[in-house]
């Protein structure tokens, strides 16, 4: 069965394209590097990756075809790409992160102050990292390891693992896929490990495999039945 993209995915795609258009993309065609000690300015390109080197600062980082890497202790405004992943090294910061075809990875101690959004890609949070807004994707694994999300998690077809020592505020929402992009025949697996906490409602609009380990703390569950899980 073929299904339609949920509204969150369409919104993410539109946001990426709009952000790229208003950034003046097209003035640079190639990779962009922001070095430490250079004046803070925007990093815009069409076909090329963007690197904000360790300790450097950028106003924003926008590309269409290319990855974005924010180095250790570096920072940027919003990071937006259409075809490429977004990586934040240790203790790096970004105002927000949006990609259509690519994953988002936060290393130890990294921070995305706003939302982390991908359409087709996984989202990974390493120990001590945090997303201050919402984590959203359509397809791709979402995983937290001793990490924190303050605005909740939304997915349509991705597996979600809330690892030991992790906290999610704002609940988890698995939406029903709609459109001609992904199939809804496979049940997403939602796993809450021992010592993890999900505050707020766990809302499931489609069938899922919900696994909750002893010692995990969760809010009200709507639309699914939690099964006990003890690893590995």
N, C-alpha and C positions, 0 to 999 in steps of 0.2 A: 504493500500500500504506500503510495506517495502522498506526502503531506505538505502543508503550507508553512512557511516560516512564521513563528510567533511575532507579535508586534514588537517585542523587545529587540529581536534581531533586526527587523526592518529599521527600527529607530537607530540602532547602533550603526548600521550601514549608511543611513542618511546622514548621521552625525559625522561619520568619517569623511564622506564626500564633501559635505558642507564645510567642514573645518578645513579641508584641503583647499577648496576653492577660495575661501576668504583669506587664506594665508599668502596668496600671491605665488603659489607654486607654479613653476615654469620658468622662473628667473635663474634657477640652477638645475643642471641636469648632470648629476654625478654625486659621489659621496660627499658628506659634510662632516667635518670634525671641529668640535669646540674644545679648545685647549685651556688648561687652567691658567688663570692670570689674564686671560683676554677679556675685553669688555663683554658684558652680558648682552646678547642679542638673540634673535630668533634663528632657528636652524630649519630651513625650508628647502626641499628638493622634490623632484618628480621621480627620477629613476636613480636611486642610490640609497645606501644606508646612512644613518646618522649616528655619530658617536660623540657623546659628551664625556670627555675624559675624566679620570679620577680627580676630584676636587674642583672641577669646572662647573659653570652655571650657564644655563640657556633660558631664554624667555619662553620658548616653546620648541617642540620638535615635531615637524609635520613632513611626511613623505607619502608617496603613493606606492611605489614598488621598491621596498627595501625595509630592512630591519632597523630597530632603534635600540641603542645600548646606552644606558646611563651608568657611568663608572662609579667606583667606590667613592663615597662621600660627595658625589656630584648631585646636581639638582636641575630640574627643568620644570616649566609650566606643563601644559597638557602635552602628552605624547600620542600622536595619531598616525597610523599607517593603514593602508588598505591591504597590501600584500606583503606581509612580513611580521615577525615577532617583535615583542618588546621585552627587554631585559633590564632589570635594575640590580646592580651589584650591591655589595654590602653597604648598608647605611645610605644608599642612594635614595633620592626623593623625587616624586613627580606629582603634579597637581591632579592629574587624571591620566588614564591609559585606555586607548580604544584601538582595536584592530579588527579587520574583517576576516582575513585569512592568515591566521598566525596565533601563536600562544603568547601568554604573558607570564613572566617568571620573576619573582621577587627573591633575592638572596637574603641572607641573615640580616635582620635589622633594617631592611628596606621599608619605605613608606610610600603608598599612593594615598594622597589626602582625600581624593574624591572617589569616583567609580572606576572599576576595572572591568572592561567590557570586551568580549571577543565573540564573533559569530561562529567561526569554525576554528577552534583552537582550545587547548587546555590552559588552565590558570593554576599556577603553583606558588605556594607561599612557604618559604623556609622559616626555620625557628627565629622568633623575634620580629618577624615582618608583620606589617599591618596594612589593611585597606580601610580607610576611614569611611568610604561610601559603600556601594553595593557591588558585589561580584556577580557578573552575568555572562553566560554564554548559551549557545544553542547546542553544539556538539563538541565534546572534548572533556577530558577529565578535569575536575576541580579538586585540588588537594591542599590541605593545611597541615603543617607539622609544627606544633607549638607556636601557632600564629593566631592572628586576630582579624576578624572582619566585623565592622561596626554597623553596616547597613543591610545585612542579610545576603542571601545567595539565591539566584534564580537560574534555572537551566531548563532545557526541553528534553535533551537526549543524553546528557553527560552523566557519567558516574561522579559521585561526590564522596570524598573521604575527609571527615573531620578528625584529624589525628589527635593522639594523646597530648594534653596540655593546650589544646586550641579552644578558642572561644568565638562563637558566632552570635552576634546580636542582630535582631531583626528577622530571625527565623530562616527557613528554607522553603522555596517555592519551586516545584517542578510543574511546568506548564504543559498543556497538551499541544504537541506539534501540529501545525497547520500549514499546508502548502505543498509545493512540488520539490522540496529540497531534501528532506530527510524522511526516513521510514520510522514509523512508531511501533514496529513489531517487536523490538528488543526492549526489555524492561531496564531502565536505569537502576544502578545499584547505589544506594545511599547508606554509607557506613559511618556510624558515630562510635569512636573508640573509647576505651576506658580513660577517664580523666578529662574527656572533652565535654564542652558545654554548648548547647544551642538554646539561646533565649528567644522566646517568641514562638509563633505558630509554625509547625511543619505542615505545609499545605501541598497536597499531591492531587493534581488534576488528571493524572493518568496512573496506570498501574506501575508500581515500582517494587524493588526488592529492598526493603528498609531493614537494616541490621543495626542493632543497638547493643553495645557491650555493657556488661555489668559495671557499675560505677560511672557511667556516662549520665549527664544531666540534659534532659530535653524538655521542651515546652509541649503544648497541646498538639496532638497529631490528628490531622484531618485528611481522610481519603486513603489511608493505608493502615496496615497493622504491623507494629514493630515486632521483629523476630530477634531473639537473643543471639548474640554472636560473641565468641570468645577467642577468635584468632585462628590461625596466624593471619 
